[in-house]
Amino acid sequence: MQDLPHLYTVNATATQEGYVAVKADDLSEIVTAPPAEFGGPGDKWSPESLLVASVADCFILTFRAVSRASKLEWTDITCTAEGKLERIERNTQFTEMTVKVKLIVPEGTDTAKAERLLQKSEDACLITNSLNASCHLEAEVEIA
C-alpha cells in the first residue's frame, strides 16, 4: 500500500439533457443517469446506486484483506448492500446502509472466527466509515 494520503480524481461530463459520463484515468467510462425514483430512465447506474455499490464492493475488498491477514480460508462471498434514502430537515440523504453478507467456508472452519472477521471488516470498511448514515451488517456463514 502507498503512504497516505491518497487522492482520487474523477471527471463527470454532460450536456443539458441525457446521460452523464464518469471517467477516471486508466478506468473505463461509466454512463450514469438519475434513478427511476427521481424521474430518470432507471436503466443506468446512478449516483445513488454507485454509492451503495461502493459499500458492497469495499466490504468484500476489506474482507479479503482481513481474512488473508487472519489466514481464514473461504470459497465464496456474496454481499448485498441496501441504502435507505430519506428526507431529513429539507435534506435528502442516505440515513442507513444495511450490508447483508453470505460467506461460504470449507468444512471444519471455525465459524465464530469467520463471523468475527466479517464484523472486523465492517468496522474497517473505509466507505462506510466515511458516511454519515448508520451502517449495519447482517452476516451469514455457511459450510460448503
N, C-alpha and C positions, 0 to 999 in steps of 0.2 A: 504494500500500500504506500502511496505517496504521502508525504507530510501534509498536514492540514495548514491552512485552509485550502479547499478545493473550490474551483469556480466552474459553474456550468452555465453555458450560454446557449439560448435557443432563440431562433428568429421565427416570427409569425408574420405572414403577409396575406393580404386580402384586398378585394375591391369592395365597393359599396354593397354588392349582393353576392351571394354564392358562398363557396367554401373558404375555409382558412387553411393555408399551407403552413405547416410547422416543420422546421428543419433545424438541425444542429450539424456542426462539422462532422464529416465522416459517418453520418447516420442517414438512413432512408427517410424521405419526407413522409409525414403523416398528414392526411387531409381530414379536417375536422369541421363540425357544424354544430349548431345548437341541438340539444336533445329534443325529442318529441314533446317532452313536458314543457319546453319553452317555445314551442311553435316551430321547431326545426324539423327536418325530414326524418330524423331517427334512424338513419342508415349509415351514419359516420360516427367515428369517435368524437366525443365532446369533451370540453374541459372537465366536466363532472365525471364522466366515465374514465378519463385518463387519470384523474386524481385517485379514484377508487382502485383502478388497476395498479397504480403505483404502490398502494398499500399492500395488495396481494403479492405483487412482484417482490417488493422489498422484504416482506415477511419470509418468502421462500429463499431469497438470496441470503438473508440473515441466518435462517435456519441451517442452510448448507454450511456456512462458516462455523456456526456454533456446534453443530453435530460433528463436523470434521475435527474441530479442536478437542471435542469430548470423546472422540472415537466411537460414536454411535453409528452402527450400521442400519441402513434403511433402504427400501427399494423404491418407494413412490410417495409423493406428497401432492395433495390437492388443496388449494387454498381458494376460498370464495370470500370476497370482501363485499360488504354491503354498507353503503354510506347513506345516512339519513339527512336530507336537506330540509331545513325549516326556515321560517321567517321569525327572527328574534329581534324585537325592538326596531323594526323597519329595516333590518339587515337580513339578507338571505345568506345562510351559512350552513355548512355541514355541522351537525350537532352530535353525531355519533357515528362511529365506524365499528362494525362487527366483523371479526375475522374468524371464519369457520375453516378449520383445518382437519384433514383426514390424512394420517400418516400410516403407511404400511411398513412394518418392520419384520425381519425374519423371525421364525420361531425361536424361542429361547431368549429373546431380547428383554431386557429389564424395562417394562413399560412405564414404571414410575420414573425412571431416568429419562425416558423419551418425553414424558409429559413435562418434567422439569425443564428440559431443553427447549420444548415448544414455548413454555412460559418465558424462559430467558430470552428467546428470540423475539417475542412480542415486546418485552421490556427494552431490548436493544435496537429495535427497528427504527432507523433514523427518520423515515417518513412519518410514522405515527407519532414519534417524539417531536416532530415539527408541526403537528396540527394542534389546533385549539379544541377540536372535537374530542369527546371522550372516546376511548378505544377499548374494545372488549375482545377477548379471544374465546372461541368455542372450539376445543380441540378434541379429536378422536384418534386414538392409536389402535390399529388393527394388525393382528398377526396374519402374515401371508398364508 
